[in-house]
Amino acid sequence: MEPFVTLSAVAVPLDIANIDTDQLLPARFLRKPRSAGYGNFLFHDERKAGFPLDDPAYTGAHILVADRNFGCGSSREGAVYALVDGGIRCVVAPSFGDIFAANAAKNGLLTISLPEDTVAELRRRLQRTPGASLTVDLPAQVLVDPDGTRIPFAIDPFKKECLIAGLDDVALTMQHRGDIDAFEAADATARPWLVPAKPNAA
């Protein structure tokens, strides 16, 4: 996955609490392969007149500033795919669904939890100046608002390490490839009857 170190980008405010994974990606689109472009289905059923992501002022937004309990509902990793494929690299909210936040970190999407009043003020500032940018410095764990105010945030150290290095679960496992290969070789010697027979050459 793409590493996340620093990001300065247009931020879009979303004044909706309890956005669930079905709102992010309606279930009927899960039948499609990700190659179909999950970003095309992001908030598909919510995009009525006036929906912030469709406002030209927020074109190219990579940061979403939302309300509490973002990503609640079913354990739908496709909801994270839709955000990432739609260009969103960071979501700021007072709170997140636990499974959503775990899936986000495994797919290069940074979730930042800040006090509710702080996030509400951020949304108000972004609404007053549509198209304004925020800066996220993950190594320093600081969010810089449009006025230049530095807002520190907390993050699990392991999530931080993986995001900065761009390590998903597969990449983490492959860091131990040498140990895995050594174990498989030793096990094949100790228990050869478990090793699948090679097909006969034609």
Backbone hydrogen bonds, N-H to C=O, Kabsch-Sander energy under -0.5 kcal/mol:
donor,donor_aa,acceptor,acceptor_aa,energy
4,F,163,L,-2.7
5,V,3,P,-0.5
7,L,136,V,-2.3
9,A,7,L,-0.5
9,A,134,L,-2.3
11,A,132,A,-2.1
12,V,63,I,-2.6
14,L,65,V,-2.8
16,I,14,L,-1.7
18,N,68,R,-2.6
20,D,18,N,-0.5
21,T,72,C,-2.1
23,Q,20,D,-0.6
24,L,20,D,-1.8
25,L,21,T,-2.4
29,F,26,P,-2.0
30,L,27,A,-1.8
31,R,28,R,-0.8
32,K,29,F,-1.5
36,A,33,P,-2.3
37,G,34,R,-2.4
38,Y,34,R,-0.8
40,N,37,G,-2.0
41,F,38,Y,-1.7
42,L,39,G,-0.8
43,F,24,L,-1.9
44,H,41,F,-2.0
46,E,43,F,-1.4
47,R,43,F,-1.1
48,K,46,E,-2.5
51,F,48,K,-2.0
54,D,51,F,-2.0
55,D,52,P,-1.9
58,Y,55,D,-2.2
59,T,56,P,-1.6
61,A,58,Y,-1.8
62,H,10,V,-1.7
63,I,10,V,-1.5
64,L,90,C,-2.5
65,V,12,V,-2.6
66,A,64,L,-0.7
66,A,92,V,-3.0
67,D,16,I,-0.9
70,F,95,S,-2.3
71,G,19,I,-2.2
72,C,19,I,-1.3
72,C,69,N,-1.0
76,R,74,S,-1.9
77,E,75,S,-0.8
79,A,76,R,-1.7
80,V,76,R,-0.6
80,V,77,E,-0.8
81,Y,77,E,-2.0
82,A,78,G,-2.4
83,L,79,A,-1.6
84,V,80,V,-2.8
85,D,81,Y,-3.3
86,G,82,A,-1.4
87,G,84,V,-1.6
88,I,83,L,-2.6
89,R,62,H,-2.9
89,R,87,G,-0.5
90,C,62,H,-1.4
91,V,110,L,-2.5
92,V,64,L,-3.1
93,A,112,I,-2.4
97,G,70,F,-2.5
101,A,97,G,-2.6
102,A,98,D,-2.0
103,N,99,I,-2.6
104,A,100,F,-2.6
105,A,101,A,-1.9
106,K,102,A,-1.2
107,N,104,A,-1.7
108,G,105,A,-0.9
109,L,104,A,-2.5
110,L,89,R,-2.6
110,L,108,G,-0.6
112,I,91,V,-2.8
113,S,111,T,-0.5
114,L,93,A,-1.4
114,L,112,I,-0.6
119,V,115,P,-2.3
120,A,116,E,-2.4
121,E,117,D,-1.9
122,L,118,T,-1.9
123,R,119,V,-2.4
124,R,120,A,-2.1
125,R,121,E,-2.3
126,L,122,L,-2.3
127,Q,123,R,-2.2
128,R,124,R,-1.9
129,T,125,R,-1.6
132,A,129,T,-1.8
134,L,9,A,-2.4
135,T,144,V,-1.9
136,V,7,L,-3.3
137,D,135,T,-0.5
137,D,142,V,-2.9
138,L,5,V,-2.5
138,L,136,V,-0.7
141,Q,137,D,-1.0
141,Q,138,L,-0.5
142,V,137,D,-2.1
143,L,151,I,-2.8
144,V,135,T,-3.2
145,D,143,L,-0.6
145,D,149,T,-2.5
148,G,145,D,-2.4
151,I,143,L,-3.7
151,I,149,T,-0.6
153,F,141,Q,-2.2
160,K,156,D,-2.5
161,E,157,P,-2.4
162,C,158,F,-2.3
163,L,159,K,-2.7
164,I,160,K,-2.5
165,A,161,E,-2.0
166,G,162,C,-1.2
167,L,162,C,-2.6
168,D,166,G,-0.6
172,L,168,D,-2.5
173,T,169,D,-2.1
174,M,170,V,-2.4
175,Q,171,A,-0.8
175,Q,172,L,-0.7
176,H,173,T,-2.0
177,R,174,M,-1.6
180,I,176,H,-2.4
181,D,177,R,-2.8
182,A,178,G,-2.2
183,F,179,D,-2.4
184,E,180,I,-2.6
185,A,181,D,-2.3
186,A,182,A,-2.3
187,D,183,F,-2.8
188,A,184,E,-2.2
189,T,185,A,-1.5
190,A,186,A,-2.3
191,R,187,D,-2.9
194,L,191,R,-2.0
195,V,192,P,-1.3
